[in-house]
Amino acid sequence: ACLLQILQKYQLFTGQLVNLEKSSAFFSKNTPATTQHSICQVLNGITVHRSSRYLGMPLGIGKSKRESFNF
């Protein structure tokens, strides 16, 4: 509920709409599973994994930049 209130305030202040159907969550490996589950329920269960890419770039960049960017 708190996350939805934050998103509603964001929409109100910026005039931009948040499309929850296109939204997803990216979690740190330190985020407890219960917290991840709660947030995913608000965002229709969509999560993004470390190996995912956005516009061709890796979302999760680890210590090895060479491994993350495949060069």
C-alpha positions, 0 to 999 in steps of 0.5 A: 500500500505504501508503494502505491501511495508513493507512485500516486504522489509521483504521478500527481507531482510530475503529471506522468502516469505509471503503467503497472502492467509495464513495471517491474522490480529489480532487487539487490541480492540482499533484499529479503525474499518476503520484501521481494514478494510483497513488492511483486504483488503490487507490481503484478508479480513481475521481477527482473533478474540480474541477467536481464538486459534493457536496451541491450545493456545488462541491468546487473553489473557485477564486479567484473565489467568484462563479464557483464559487457562480454568483452 
